[in-house]
Amino acid sequence: MNSILKQVRGKVGDLVFKRYGGEVIISQKLMSKEHAIKDILLLWVGAIFGAGCAFLTQVILARRLGPTDFGVFAAALATVNLLIPLAGFGIPQYWLKVFGTEGWSATRWLSASFKYIAFSTMFVLIFLIIWALFGPNDKLTTLILIVLSFYVLGQVSLELVGAKFQLEEKYTRLSIWQLMPHFARLVAVALLAYFFTKWMEVTNIAYAYACIAVIAVIIGIYQLYRMQLGTFELKGHSKKGNATPIQNQTETLGISNVISNVWPFGLAGLFQLINYQSDIVLVKYITGADAAGIYTVAGLVMTAVYLMPSTIYQKFLLPKIHRWANNDRAKFYRVYRQGNVVMLFMGIITLLGIWATSQWAIPLLFGEQYQESVVLLNILAVSAPIVFVNHSVGATLVTQEHMKQKVKFMGAVAIMNLLLNILLIPSYGAQAAAVTTVFSNLTLLAIYFFAAQNIVFISSELGIRKRQ
C-alpha cells in the first residue's frame, strides 16, 4: 500500500495512480467540469429557492388581495421594474465585460462608475415621483409608486453586489445574496396575510418591500466600499507583482468615459424589460387592473420558467464567455453550439410540461378567480423554447464589440412590441399581449441567430467549425 501511495504525483487535478501495471488519470479538465457543474447547481438551487419564495409571495398576494388590488400592485411594481435599468444603466453587465477583458486594470473604472450610478439613480427616482404625482394614476397607485421608489435602490444594490460576487466566483454568497430579499418578502407577506390580517393591504405590502430594500442598500454599500478599496478577489486574472489593484490603475476616467461604454448594456436591460414587463403595464392602463391581475399570474409562471437559462448564462457563464471570446475562440464557439441544443431541448420539455399541467395548476395555486390565466399561460408557454435558445445565442452578442449591435436589435424588437400591444390590446385584450410577446421573442431569436452566424462567428471561425 505504501509503495502505491508513493507513486501519487503531480498537482491536484492531474493525479496519476498506478496499480498492478494499470494507470488511472484524473485529469484537470474533468475536475474542472465537475467543479463547473457544482457551481451551476449551487446557483440554480439558490435561484430555485429564490424564485420559489417570489412565486409563493405572489400566490399569497393574488389570493388575498384579489384580481383588482393585485393588478394595481403588480402594475405599479412592473412600472418600477421598467425604470430600474436606468439606475446604474448597464454598470453591472459592463463590469463583467471590462474585468473579463482588462483584469485588475479594470479597477480604474470603479470610481467613475459609482459617480455615474449615483447620478443615474437620482434621475430615476425623480422621474418616478413625477410620474406618480402627475401621471394617469389614482391615489392608491400614486402612493404605491412613491413607496416603491425605495425598491429601486434595493434592486440596484442587489445587481451591483451580485456582479462583484460573479467576478469573484463566490457562488455561494451570490446565491444567498439573491435569495435573501425574496425570502424576506415572503416572510413579510405571509405574516401580514395569516397573522396580522387587519394590515393586509396593498399599501402595507409596498411598505414591506421598501423596508427590505433599505436593508439591501445598507449591506450593499459596505460590499461596494470594499470593492472600491480594491479588497476583492478577482478570479481568472493574477495581480501584477506586489501592487494592489488600485495601484495598477493606469489612468483616471470620468463619467463621460463610463457613459460612452455602458450605454449599450443599459439599453439592453431596458429593452429586455420592455419585452417582458411592458405588457402588464399596458394591460393595466388600457384594459384595467382586473385584467392586469389575470395576466400577471400567467407572467409569473413564465418568469419562474426562465430562471434556469438565466441562471446558467447570466450568473455563471457570462464572465467566462467574455474571457473565452477574447482568449479561446474554439471553446467560445463550442459552448455556443452545444448550448443551443441543450437550451432547445429544455425549452421544449418545459413547454409540454406547462401545457400538461396549466389547466389544474393555476386554479389550485391562485384560486378559481384566475381561471382565465390558463389560456394566457398556454399562449405564453410557446415562448419557452424560444427564450431558452435566446439566452444561448444572445450571449455571444455581449462580447467584444458586438454589444452595440445587439442593443439595436433589442431596441427594434422592443419598439415593435410596444406598437403591437398599443394597437391590439384595446380590441383583443390580454390575449393580444400574450401573442405579441411570443411573436417578439421569435423575431428576436431569428435576428440573434443570423447575427451570431454571420457577425460573431465570421470567416476566421470556419476552421474551428470544420474541425468540430
Secondary structure, 3 states (H helix, E strand, C coil): CHHHHCCCCCCCCCEEEEECCEEEEECHHHHHHHHHHHHHHHHHHHHHHHHHHHHHHHHHHHHHHHHHHHHHHHHHHHHHHHHHHHCCCCHHHHHHHHHHHHHHHHHHHHHHHHHHHHHHHHHHHHHHHHHHHHCCCCHHHHHHHHHCHHHHHHHHHHHHHHHHHHHHCCHHHHHHHHHHHHHHHHHHHHHHHHCCHHHCCHHHHHHHHHHHHHHHHHHHHHHHHHHHCCCCCCCCCCCCCCCCCHHHCCCCCCHHHHHHHHHHHHHHHHHHHHHHHHHHHHHHHHCCHHHHHHHHHHHHHHHHHCHHHHHHHHHHHHHHHHHHHHHCHHHHHHHHHHHHHHHHHHHHHHHHHHHHHHHHHHHHHHCHHHCCHHHHHHHHCCHHHHHHHHHHHHHHHHCCCCHHHHHHHHHHHHHHHHHHHHHHHHHHCHHHHHHHHHHHHHHHHHHHHHHHHHHHCCHHHHHHHHHC
